[in-house]
Amino acid sequence: MPYTDEELGLKDNQLLKGSVIYLDQNIYGRLIDGNIKEPEKAKDILKVLGELHGCYLPFSFAHIYEVLNIPAEKMEYREKHLKLIKEISGGISITYRYDMERFTIKPECPFEVFQSIVESEDAYKVLEKIPRILEDESMAKEAERCGVSRETLEGFDIASVQLVKGVNLRELLESLSTKEQIQETRLAFGLDPKVLNNMSMFEAINFIDQRIKQVHEEKLADETYRQQYLAGIGNLKPMTIASSIDYMAEKILQPNGIAANEFSKLIMLASLLETYGFQSQQLNKNQGAAFYDHIHFAIAQSSHLFLSRDEKLIKKIGKSKAIYFDNFLKMVTKDLPKSP
C-alpha cells in the first residue's frame, strides 16, 4: 500500500492513542446491510480501536443528516443506523465550534437529543424551523406535536446550530450548481473530468485556476465583457477557486446568516471542485447528494484518518488523510487484540 505509518497516524502498525478516525456514512450502511466482508469482525475492529487503543471514532452532524434522509416509513432502518453510530462512536461527536472557530471532540454531545429528532416522523420539518422555535411559543408547541419536546430542543448545543446552518448552506449551493450550470461551467473553461481525475487535489486546483485565468484574459479583450465583469465583481481579477470562495463568503454566505469560517469555506471548496469536475458525481445523479460528501470532506481535514468506500471521495481528500475501508481493515487486523 502507498501509505506510510506517519501518513496514517500509525506507529509500529498501531494507531496512536487519541487519533481521530472519521468514518464515511457509507461504512455504517454497508455494515448494516452486510455488504462488506465479515461485517461483525469489521465492527469489532472499530470498537477495539476505541475501547482498547484510545482512538476517537466520532459521529458528526453530517451522519445525522444522512440518517434523516432515510424515509420516515423506514423508521426501523433509521434506528439501526443510529444504534450502530452510537455503538461505534460511543456517543462522541466531532463538532465545529462556531465560537472557537475550530473542530473539537465532544464526549458530552447530546446524542439522545439527536435520537429524539431522528425518531420523529416529521424530524426534518422540525429541524428546518429550529432557529425560530425557541423564540416563539406557538412554534415550540408545534414541535411538541411533531414528537420533539421543548426540553429536547433546549438540549441542543452548538451541533444543532450546524444542522440548521447546514440546511441553509445546502440550499444555497444547490441553487448555484444545477446540472445545466455545471455543464456550462466545464464547457466554458474546457475542463474534462477524466483529465482532472488523474491529478491530486492540489494539482487539479492549479490546473483549474490556470484555465480560469487563460479564459478570463482572452475575454477581457471584449469591452462588453470587461464592463459586465467589473460591474458584477468590482475588479478585473480572475475568479480563481480561492477568490471565488472569498467572493461567495462575502456576497452569499454572510448575507444569508452563514458564518464565513474555515468549515464553510472547506464545504465551498468541495462544492467548486464538484462543479469543475474533479472526482465528481455523474451529472445524471442527484447533485444534492454530493452535499453530504462536501461536509465529510470538510470534517475529514481535521481528522487524523478518514475511512470510506467511496474511491472518488478518498482521492479528493488525498492519501495522507483517507484510505479505503477494506484496505484499512487488512492493515490493522493482525495486530489488534480482541475487544473484551
MIVO-572884 format. One record per residue (C-alpha): residue number from 0; residue in three letters; chain; x, y, z. Coordinates in Angstrom, 1 decimal, decimal comma. Layout:
+--------+------+--------+--------+--------+--------+
: midren : gupa : nudren :      x :      y :      z :
+--------+------+--------+--------+--------+--------+
:    NUM :  ALA :      A :      X :      Y :      Z :
...
+--------+------+--------+--------+--------+--------+
//
This chain:
+--------+------+--------+--------+--------+--------+
: midren : gupa : nudren :      x :      y :      z :
+--------+------+--------+--------+--------+--------+
:      0 :  MET :      A :    0,0 :    0,0 :    0,0 :
:      1 :  PRO :      A :    1,3 :    3,5 :   -0,8 :
:      2 :  TYR :      A :    0,7 :    4,7 :    2,8 :
:      3 :  THR :      A :    3,4 :    5,3 :    5,3 :
:      4 :  ASP :      A :    2,9 :    4,9 :    9,1 :
:      5 :  GLU :      A :    3,2 :    8,6 :    9,5 :
:      6 :  GLU :      A :    0,6 :    9,4 :    6,9 :
:      7 :  LEU :      A :   -1,9 :    7,0 :    8,5 :
:      8 :  GLY :      A :   -1,2 :    8,1 :   12,1 :
:      9 :  LEU :      A :    0,3 :    4,6 :   12,7 :
:     10 :  LYS :      A :    3,3 :    3,6 :   14,8 :
:     11 :  ASP :      A :    4,5 :    0,0 :   14,6 :
:     12 :  ASN :      A :    1,2 :   -0,8 :   12,9 :
:     13 :  GLN :      A :   -0,8 :    0,6 :   15,7 :
:     14 :  LEU :      A :   -2,9 :    3,8 :   15,7 :
:     15 :  LEU :      A :   -1,6 :    6,3 :   18,1 :
:     16 :  LYS :      A :   -3,7 :    7,0 :   21,3 :
:     17 :  GLY :      A :   -6,0 :    9,9 :   20,7 :
:     18 :  SER :      A :   -6,1 :    9,6 :   16,9 :
:     19 :  VAL :      A :   -9,4 :   10,8 :   15,4 :
:     20 :  ILE :      A :  -10,7 :    8,2 :   12,9 :
:     21 :  TYR :      A :  -13,7 :    9,7 :   10,9 :
:     22 :  LEU :      A :  -16,0 :    7,2 :    9,1 :
:     23 :  ASP :      A :  -17,9 :    7,9 :    6,0 :
:     24 :  GLN :      A :  -21,7 :    7,2 :    6,2 :
:     25 :  ASN :      A :  -21,4 :    4,5 :    3,6 :
:     26 :  ILE :      A :  -19,4 :    2,3 :    6,0 :
:     27 :  TYR :      A :  -22,4 :    2,3 :    8,5 :
:     28 :  GLY :      A :  -24,7 :    1,5 :    5,7 :
:     29 :  ARG :      A :  -22,6 :   -1,4 :    4,4 :
:     30 :  LEU :      A :  -22,1 :   -2,8 :    7,9 :
:     31 :  ILE :      A :  -25,9 :   -2,8 :    8,5 :
:     32 :  ASP :      A :  -26,7 :   -4,3 :    5,1 :
:     33 :  GLY :      A :  -23,9 :   -6,8 :    5,3 :
:     34 :  ASN :      A :  -22,5 :   -5,6 :    2,0 :
:     35 :  ILE :      A :  -18,9 :   -6,0 :    3,3 :
:     36 :  LYS :      A :  -16,7 :   -9,0 :    4,1 :
:     37 :  GLU :      A :  -17,2 :  -10,2 :    7,6 :
:     38 :  PRO :      A :  -19,3 :   -7,2 :    8,9 :
:     39 :  GLU :      A :  -19,3 :   -8,4 :   12,5 :
:     40 :  LYS :      A :  -15,5 :   -8,7 :   12,5 :
:     41 :  ALA :      A :  -15,2 :   -5,2 :   11,0 :
:     42 :  LYS :      A :  -17,4 :   -3,8 :   13,7 :
:     43 :  ASP :      A :  -15,3 :   -5,5 :   16,4 :
:     44 :  ILE :      A :  -12,1 :   -4,0 :   14,9 :
:     45 :  LEU :      A :  -13,6 :   -0,5 :   15,1 :
:     46 :  LYS :      A :  -14,8 :   -1,0 :   18,7 :
:     47 :  VAL :      A :  -11,4 :   -2,3 :   19,7 :
:     48 :  LEU :      A :   -9,7 :    0,8 :   18,3 :
:     49 :  GLY :      A :  -11,9 :    3,0 :   20,5 :
:     50 :  GLU :      A :  -12,1 :    0,8 :   23,6 :
:     51 :  LEU :      A :   -8,6 :   -0,5 :   23,9 :
:     52 :  HIS :      A :   -6,4 :    1,8 :   21,8 :
:     53 :  GLY :      A :   -7,8 :    5,2 :   23,0 :
:     54 :  CYS :      A :   -8,8 :    6,3 :   19,5 :
:     55 :  TYR :      A :  -11,8 :    8,5 :   18,8 :
:     56 :  LEU :      A :  -14,3 :    7,3 :   16,1 :
:     57 :  PRO :      A :  -16,7 :   10,3 :   16,4 :
:     58 :  PHE :      A :  -20,0 :   10,8 :   14,6 :
:     59 :  SER :      A :  -20,8 :   14,2 :   13,1 :
:     60 :  PHE :      A :  -24,0 :   16,1 :   12,3 :
:     61 :  ALA :      A :  -23,4 :   15,0 :    8,7 :
:     62 :  HIS :      A :  -24,2 :   11,5 :    9,8 :
:     63 :  ILE :      A :  -27,4 :   12,7 :   11,4 :
:     64 :  TYR :      A :  -28,3 :   14,5 :    8,2 :
:     65 :  GLU :      A :  -28,0 :   11,3 :    6,2 :
:     66 :  VAL :      A :  -30,0 :    9,3 :    8,7 :
:     67 :  LEU :      A :  -32,7 :   11,9 :    8,5 :
:     68 :  ASN :      A :  -32,8 :   11,4 :    4,7 :
:     69 :  ILE :      A :  -33,8 :    7,8 :    5,2 :
:     70 :  PRO :      A :  -37,6 :    7,9 :    4,5 :
:     71 :  ALA :      A :  -39,7 :    8,1 :    7,7 :
:     72 :  GLU :      A :  -41,6 :    4,9 :    6,6 :
:     73 :  LYS :      A :  -38,2 :    3,1 :    7,1 :
:     74 :  MET :      A :  -38,0 :    4,1 :   10,7 :
:     75 :  GLU :      A :  -36,6 :    0,7 :   11,8 :
:     76 :  TYR :      A :  -33,7 :    1,2 :    9,3 :
:     77 :  ARG :      A :  -33,1 :    4,7 :   10,6 :
:     78 :  GLU :      A :  -32,9 :    3,4 :   14,1 :
:     79 :  LYS :      A :  -30,4 :    0,7 :   13,1 :
:     80 :  HIS :      A :  -28,2 :    3,4 :   11,7 :
:     81 :  LEU :      A :  -28,5 :    5,4 :   14,8 :
:     82 :  LYS :      A :  -27,8 :    2,4 :   17,1 :
:     83 :  LEU :      A :  -24,7 :    1,4 :   15,1 :
:     84 :  ILE :      A :  -23,4 :    5,0 :   15,0 :
:     85 :  LYS :      A :  -23,7 :    5,3 :   18,8 :
:     86 :  GLU :      A :  -22,2 :    1,8 :   19,3 :
:     87 :  ILE :      A :  -19,1 :    2,7 :   17,3 :
:     88 :  SER :      A :  -18,7 :    6,3 :   18,3 :
:     89 :  GLY :      A :  -19,6 :    5,8 :   22,0 :
:     90 :  GLY :      A :  -21,8 :    8,9 :   21,6 :
:     91 :  ILE :      A :  -18,7 :   11,1 :   21,0 :
:     92 :  SER :      A :  -19,0 :   13,7 :   18,2 :
:     93 :  ILE :      A :  -16,7 :   15,8 :   16,2 :
:     94 :  THR :      A :  -18,2 :   19,3 :   16,2 :
:     95 :  TYR :      A :  -17,3 :   22,6 :   14,6 :
:     96 :  ARG :      A :  -17,4 :   25,2 :   17,4 :
:     97 :  TYR :      A :  -18,5 :   28,5 :   15,8 :
:     98 :  ASP :      A :  -17,5 :   30,4 :   19,0 :
:     99 :  MET :      A :  -13,9 :   28,9 :   18,9 :
:    100 :  GLU :      A :  -13,7 :   28,6 :   15,0 :
:    101 :  ARG :      A :  -12,3 :   25,1 :   15,2 :
:    102 :  PHE :      A :  -13,3 :   21,4 :   15,4 :
:    103 :  THR :      A :  -13,5 :   19,8 :   18,8 :
:    104 :  ILE :      A :  -14,2 :   16,3 :   20,1 :
:    105 :  LYS :      A :  -17,2 :   16,4 :   22,5 :
:    106 :  PRO :      A :  -17,7 :   13,4 :   24,8 :
:    107 :  GLU :      A :  -20,7 :   15,3 :   26,2 :
:    108 :  CYS :      A :  -22,5 :   15,7 :   22,9 :
:    109 :  PRO :      A :  -26,3 :   15,2 :   23,5 :
:    110 :  PHE :      A :  -26,6 :   12,0 :   21,4 :
:    111 :  GLU :      A :  -30,0 :   11,3 :   22,9 :
:    112 :  VAL :      A :  -31,2 :   14,6 :   21,6 :
:    113 :  PHE :      A :  -30,4 :   13,6 :   18,1 :
:    114 :  GLN :      A :  -32,0 :   10,3 :   18,7 :
:    115 :  SER :      A :  -35,3 :   12,0 :   19,6 :
:    116 :  ILE :      A :  -35,1 :   14,1 :   16,5 :
:    117 :  VAL :      A :  -34,4 :   11,1 :   14,2 :
:    118 :  GLU :      A :  -37,2 :    9,1 :   15,7 :
:    119 :  SER :      A :  -39,7 :   11,9 :   15,0 :
:    120 :  GLU :      A :  -41,5 :   11,2 :   11,7 :
:    121 :  ASP :      A :  -41,5 :   14,9 :   10,9 :
:    122 :  ALA :      A :  -37,9 :   15,3 :   12,0 :
:    123 :  TYR :      A :  -36,7 :   17,4 :    9,0 :
:    124 :  LYS :      A :  -39,7 :   19,7 :    9,3 :
:    125 :  VAL :      A :  -38,7 :   20,4 :   12,9 :
:    126 :  LEU :      A :  -35,1 :   20,9 :   12,1 :
:    127 :  GLU :      A :  -35,7 :   23,5 :    9,4 :
:    128 :  LYS :      A :  -37,6 :   25,6 :   12,0 :
:    129 :  ILE :      A :  -35,3 :   25,3 :   15,0 :
:    130 :  PRO :      A :  -33,9 :   28,8 :   14,7 :
:    131 :  ARG :      A :  -37,4 :   30,2 :   15,4 :
:    132 :  ILE :      A :  -38,9 :   27,5 :   17,6 :
:    133 :  LEU :      A :  -37,4 :   28,5 :   20,9 :
:    134 :  GLU :      A :  -38,3 :   32,2 :   20,3 :
:    135 :  ASP :      A :  -41,9 :   31,5 :   19,5 :
:    136 :  GLU :      A :  -44,2 :   29,7 :   22,0 :
:    137 :  SER :      A :  -46,6 :   28,5 :   19,3 :
:    138 :  MET :      A :  -43,6 :   27,1 :   17,3 :
:    139 :  ALA :      A :  -42,5 :   25,2 :   20,4 :
:    140 :  LYS :      A :  -45,9 :   23,7 :   20,8 :
:    141 :  GLU :      A :  -45,8 :   22,7 :   17,1 :
:    142 :  ALA :      A :  -42,5 :   20,9 :   17,7 :
:    143 :  GLU :      A :  -44,1 :   19,0 :   20,6 :
:    144 :  ARG :      A :  -46,9 :   17,9 :   18,3 :
:    145 :  CYS :      A :  -44,2 :   16,5 :   16,0 :
:    146 :  GLY :      A :  -42,9 :   14,5 :   18,9 :
:    147 :  VAL :      A :  -40,0 :   16,7 :   20,0 :
:    148 :  SER :      A :  -40,3 :   18,3 :   23,4 :
:    149 :  ARG :      A :  -39,2 :   21,8 :   24,3 :
:    150 :  GLU :      A :  -36,7 :   20,2 :   26,7 :
:    151 :  THR :      A :  -35,2 :   18,2 :   23,8 :
:    152 :  LEU :      A :  -34,8 :   21,4 :   21,7 :
:    153 :  GLU :      A :  -33,2 :   23,3 :   24,6 :
:    154 :  GLY :      A :  -30,8 :   20,4 :   25,0 :
:    155 :  PHE :      A :  -29,3 :   21,2 :   21,5 :
:    156 :  ASP :      A :  -25,9 :   22,7 :   21,7 :
:    157 :  ILE :      A :  -23,5 :   24,0 :   19,0 :
:    158 :  ALA :      A :  -24,2 :   20,9 :   17,0 :
:    159 :  SER :      A :  -27,8 :   21,9 :   16,4 :
:    160 :  VAL :      A :  -26,6 :   25,2 :   15,0 :
:    161 :  GLN :      A :  -24,6 :   23,3 :   12,5 :
:    162 :  LEU :      A :  -27,6 :   21,3 :   11,5 :
:    163 :  VAL :      A :  -29,6 :   24,4 :   10,7 :
:    164 :  LYS :      A :  -26,8 :   26,3 :    9,0 :
:    165 :  GLY :      A :  -26,1 :   23,2 :    7,0 :
:    166 :  VAL :      A :  -29,6 :   23,2 :    5,7 :
:    167 :  ASN :      A :  -29,2 :   26,8 :    4,6 :
:    168 :  LEU :      A :  -25,8 :   26,2 :    3,0 :
:    169 :  ARG :      A :  -27,1 :   23,2 :    1,1 :
:    170 :  GLU :      A :  -29,9 :   25,1 :   -0,4 :
:    171 :  LEU :      A :  -27,6 :   27,9 :   -1,4 :
:    172 :  LEU :      A :  -25,0 :   25,6 :   -3,0 :
:    173 :  GLU :      A :  -27,6 :   23,6 :   -4,8 :
:    174 :  SER :      A :  -29,1 :   26,7 :   -6,4 :
:    175 :  LEU :      A :  -25,6 :   27,6 :   -7,7 :
:    176 :  SER :      A :  -24,8 :   24,1 :   -9,0 :
:    177 :  THR :      A :  -27,6 :   22,8 :  -11,2 :
:    178 :  LYS :      A :  -26,8 :   20,3 :  -13,9 :
:    179 :  GLU :      A :  -27,1 :   23,0 :  -16,5 :
:    180 :  GLN :      A :  -24,8 :   25,4 :  -14,6 :
:    181 :  ILE :      A :  -22,2 :   22,6 :  -14,1 :
:    182 :  GLN :      A :  -22,2 :   21,7 :  -17,8 :
:    183 :  GLU :      A :  -21,9 :   25,4 :  -18,9 :
:    184 :  THR :      A :  -19,0 :   26,0 :  -16,4 :
:    185 :  ARG :      A :  -17,0 :   23,0 :  -17,6 :
:    186 :  LEU :      A :  -17,6 :   23,8 :  -21,2 :
:    187 :  ALA :      A :  -16,6 :   27,5 :  -20,7 :
:    188 :  PHE :      A :  -13,2 :   26,6 :  -19,2 :
:    189 :  GLY :      A :  -12,6 :   23,5 :  -21,3 :
:    190 :  LEU :      A :  -12,5 :   21,2 :  -18,2 :
:    191 :  ASP :      A :  -12,6 :   17,4 :  -18,7 :
:    192 :  PRO :      A :  -13,2 :   15,4 :  -15,5 :
:    193 :  LYS :      A :  -11,2 :   12,5 :  -17,0 :
:    194 :  VAL :      A :   -8,2 :   14,7 :  -17,2 :
:    195 :  LEU :      A :   -8,7 :   16,2 :  -13,7 :
:    196 :  ASN :      A :   -9,2 :   12,8 :  -12,1 :
:    197 :  ASN :      A :   -5,6 :   11,8 :  -12,9 :
:    198 :  MET :      A :   -4,3 :   14,7 :  -10,7 :
:    199 :  SER :      A :   -4,1 :   15,2 :   -7,0 :
:    200 :  MET :      A :   -6,4 :   17,8 :   -5,5 :
:    201 :  PHE :      A :   -3,7 :   20,5 :   -5,4 :
:    202 :  GLU :      A :   -2,7 :   19,7 :   -9,0 :
:    203 :  ALA :      A :   -6,3 :   19,9 :  -10,0 :
:    204 :  ILE :      A :   -6,8 :   23,3 :   -8,3 :
:    205 :  ASN :      A :   -3,7 :   24,7 :  -10,0 :
:    206 :  PHE :      A :   -4,9 :   23,3 :  -13,4 :
:    207 :  ILE :      A :   -8,4 :   24,8 :  -13,0 :
:    208 :  ASP :      A :   -7,0 :   28,2 :  -11,9 :
:    209 :  GLN :      A :   -4,8 :   28,3 :  -14,9 :
:    210 :  ARG :      A :   -7,7 :   27,6 :  -17,2 :
:    211 :  ILE :      A :   -9,8 :   30,3 :  -15,5 :
:    212 :  LYS :      A :   -7,0 :   32,8 :  -15,9 :
:    213 :  GLN :      A :   -6,5 :   32,0 :  -19,5 :
:    214 :  VAL :      A :  -10,1 :   32,2 :  -20,5 :
:    215 :  HIS :      A :  -10,5 :   35,4 :  -18,4 :
:    216 :  GLU :      A :   -7,6 :   37,1 :  -20,2 :
:    217 :  GLU :      A :   -9,0 :   36,2 :  -23,6 :
:    218 :  LYS :      A :  -12,4 :   37,6 :  -22,7 :
:    219 :  LEU :      A :  -11,1 :   40,8 :  -21,4 :
:    220 :  ALA :      A :  -10,4 :   41,9 :  -25,0 :
:    221 :  ASP :      A :  -14,2 :   42,2 :  -25,3 :
:    222 :  GLU :      A :  -15,3 :   45,6 :  -23,8 :
:    223 :  THR :      A :  -18,8 :   44,4 :  -23,1 :
:    224 :  TYR :      A :  -17,4 :   41,5 :  -21,0 :
:    225 :  ARG :      A :  -15,0 :   43,9 :  -19,3 :
:    226 :  GLN :      A :  -17,8 :   46,2 :  -18,2 :
:    227 :  GLN :      A :  -20,1 :   43,5 :  -17,1 :
:    228 :  TYR :      A :  -17,4 :   41,7 :  -15,2 :
:    229 :  LEU :      A :  -16,3 :   44,9 :  -13,5 :
:    230 :  ALA :      A :  -19,9 :   45,7 :  -12,6 :
:    231 :  GLY :      A :  -20,5 :   42,3 :  -11,1 :
:    232 :  ILE :      A :  -17,3 :   41,5 :   -9,4 :
:    233 :  GLY :      A :  -15,9 :   45,0 :   -8,7 :
:    234 :  ASN :      A :  -12,5 :   44,4 :  -10,2 :
:    235 :  LEU :      A :  -10,9 :   42,7 :  -13,2 :
:    236 :  LYS :      A :   -9,1 :   40,0 :  -11,4 :
:    237 :  PRO :      A :   -9,9 :   36,4 :  -12,5 :
:    238 :  MET :      A :  -12,2 :   34,4 :  -10,2 :
:    239 :  THR :      A :   -9,8 :   31,6 :   -9,2 :
:    240 :  ILE :      A :  -11,0 :   29,0 :   -6,8 :
:    241 :  ALA :      A :   -9,6 :   30,9 :   -3,8 :
:    242 :  SER :      A :  -11,1 :   34,2 :   -4,9 :
:    243 :  SER :      A :  -14,4 :   32,5 :   -5,7 :
:    244 :  ILE :      A :  -14,6 :   31,2 :   -2,2 :
:    245 :  ASP :      A :  -13,9 :   34,6 :   -0,7 :
:    246 :  TYR :      A :  -16,5 :   36,2 :   -3,0 :
:    247 :  MET :      A :  -19,1 :   33,7 :   -2,2 :
:    248 :  ALA :      A :  -18,4 :   34,0 :    1,5 :
:    249 :  GLU :      A :  -18,9 :   37,8 :    1,4 :
:    250 :  LYS :      A :  -21,8 :   38,0 :   -1,2 :
:    251 :  ILE :      A :  -23,7 :   34,8 :   -0,5 :
:    252 :  LEU :      A :  -23,0 :   33,3 :    2,9 :
:    253 :  GLN :      A :  -22,8 :   36,3 :    5,2 :
:    254 :  PRO :      A :  -26,0 :   38,0 :    3,8 :
:    255 :  ASN :      A :  -27,8 :   34,7 :    4,4 :
:    256 :  GLY :      A :  -26,6 :   34,5 :    8,0 :
:    257 :  ILE :      A :  -24,0 :   31,8 :    7,5 :
:    258 :  ALA :      A :  -20,6 :   32,4 :    9,0 :
:    259 :  ALA :      A :  -17,7 :   32,5 :    6,5 :
:    260 :  ASN :      A :  -15,4 :   30,4 :    8,6 :
:    261 :  GLU :      A :  -12,9 :   27,7 :    7,8 :
:    262 :  PHE :      A :  -15,6 :   25,0 :    7,9 :
:    263 :  SER :      A :  -18,0 :   26,6 :    5,5 :
:    264 :  LYS :      A :  -15,1 :   27,6 :    3,1 :
:    265 :  LEU :      A :  -14,0 :   23,9 :    3,0 :
:    266 :  ILE :      A :  -17,5 :   22,9 :    2,1 :
:    267 :  MET :      A :  -17,5 :   25,5 :   -0,7 :
:    268 :  LEU :      A :  -14,1 :   24,3 :   -1,9 :
:    269 :  ALA :      A :  -15,5 :   20,7 :   -2,2 :
:    270 :  SER :      A :  -18,6 :   22,2 :   -4,0 :
:    271 :  LEU :      A :  -16,4 :   24,1 :   -6,5 :
:    272 :  LEU :      A :  -14,3 :   21,0 :   -7,2 :
:    273 :  GLU :      A :  -17,5 :   19,1 :   -7,8 :
:    274 :  THR :      A :  -18,7 :   21,8 :  -10,2 :
:    275 :  TYR :      A :  -15,4 :   21,9 :  -12,2 :
:    276 :  GLY :      A :  -15,4 :   18,1 :  -12,4 :
:    277 :  PHE :      A :  -12,7 :   16,9 :  -10,0 :
:    278 :  GLN :      A :  -13,6 :   13,4 :   -8,7 :
:    279 :  SER :      A :  -17,3 :   14,4 :   -9,2 :
:    280 :  GLN :      A :  -20,5 :   12,5 :   -9,4 :
:    281 :  GLN :      A :  -22,1 :   11,8 :  -12,7 :
:    282 :  LEU :      A :  -24,3 :   14,6 :  -13,8 :
:    283 :  ASN :      A :  -27,4 :   12,4 :  -14,2 :
:    284 :  LYS :      A :  -27,3 :   11,7 :  -10,5 :
:    285 :  ASN :      A :  -28,8 :   13,9 :   -7,8 :
:    286 :  GLN :      A :  -26,4 :   16,7 :   -7,2 :
:    287 :  GLY :      A :  -27,9 :   17,3 :   -3,8 :
:    288 :  ALA :      A :  -26,5 :   14,0 :   -2,6 :
:    289 :  ALA :      A :  -23,0 :   15,4 :   -3,1 :
:    290 :  PHE :      A :  -23,5 :   17,9 :   -0,3 :
:    291 :  TYR :      A :  -23,0 :   15,2 :    2,3 :
:    292 :  ASP :      A :  -19,7 :   14,3 :    0,7 :
:    293 :  HIS :      A :  -18,8 :   18,0 :    0,9 :
:    294 :  ILE :      A :  -19,4 :   18,0 :    4,7 :
:    295 :  HIS :      A :  -17,4 :   14,8 :    5,2 :
:    296 :  PHE :      A :  -14,6 :   16,3 :    3,1 :
:    297 :  ALA :      A :  -14,5 :   19,4 :    5,4 :
:    298 :  ILE :      A :  -14,6 :   17,4 :    8,6 :
:    299 :  ALA :      A :  -12,0 :   14,9 :    7,4 :
:    300 :  GLN :      A :   -9,5 :   17,8 :    7,1 :
:    301 :  SER :      A :   -9,5 :   18,0 :   10,9 :
:    302 :  SER :      A :   -9,2 :   14,2 :   11,5 :
:    303 :  HIS :      A :   -6,1 :   12,0 :   11,5 :
:    304 :  LEU :      A :   -7,7 :    9,5 :    9,2 :
:    305 :  PHE :      A :  -10,8 :    9,2 :    7,1 :
:    306 :  LEU :      A :  -12,2 :    5,8 :    6,2 :
:    307 :  SER :      A :  -14,6 :    5,3 :    3,3 :
:    308 :  ARG :      A :  -15,7 :    3,0 :    0,5 :
:    309 :  ASP :      A :  -16,1 :    5,9 :   -1,9 :
:    310 :  GLU :      A :  -13,0 :    5,9 :   -4,0 :
:    311 :  LYS :      A :  -13,7 :    9,4 :   -5,5 :
:    312 :  LEU :      A :  -14,0 :   11,0 :   -2,1 :
:    313 :  ILE :      A :  -10,9 :    9,3 :   -0,9 :
:    314 :  LYS :      A :   -8,9 :   10,6 :   -3,9 :
:    315 :  LYS :      A :  -10,4 :   14,1 :   -3,4 :
:    316 :  ILE :      A :   -9,3 :   14,2 :    0,2 :
:    317 :  GLY :      A :   -5,9 :   12,6 :   -0,6 :
:    318 :  LYS :      A :   -3,9 :    9,6 :    0,6 :
:    319 :  SER :      A :   -2,4 :   11,4 :    3,6 :
:    320 :  LYS :      A :   -5,9 :   11,6 :    5,2 :
:    321 :  ALA :      A :   -8,0 :    8,9 :    3,5 :
:    322 :  ILE :      A :   -8,0 :    5,2 :    2,9 :
:    323 :  TYR :      A :  -10,4 :    2,6 :    1,5 :
:    324 :  PHE :      A :  -12,0 :    0,9 :    4,5 :
:    325 :  ASP :      A :  -11,4 :   -2,7 :    3,3 :
:    326 :  ASN :      A :   -7,7 :   -2,0 :    2,9 :
:    327 :  PHE :      A :   -7,5 :   -0,4 :    6,3 :
:    328 :  LEU :      A :   -9,0 :   -3,5 :    7,9 :
:    329 :  LYS :      A :   -6,4 :   -5,7 :    6,3 :
:    330 :  MET :      A :   -3,6 :   -3,4 :    7,7 :
:    331 :  VAL :      A :   -4,7 :   -3,4 :   11,3 :
:    332 :  THR :      A :   -6,4 :   -6,8 :   11,8 :
:    333 :  LYS :      A :   -3,3 :   -8,9 :   12,5 :
:    334 :  ASP :      A :   -2,0 :   -6,7 :   15,3 :
:    335 :  LEU :      A :   -5,2 :   -5,8 :   17,2 :
:    336 :  PRO :      A :   -6,3 :   -7,7 :   20,3 :
:    337 :  LYS :      A :   -9,9 :   -8,7 :   20,5 :
:    338 :  SER :      A :  -12,3 :   -6,5 :   22,4 :
:    339 :  PRO :      A :  -13,4 :   -7,7 :   25,9 :
+--------+------+--------+--------+--------+--------+
//
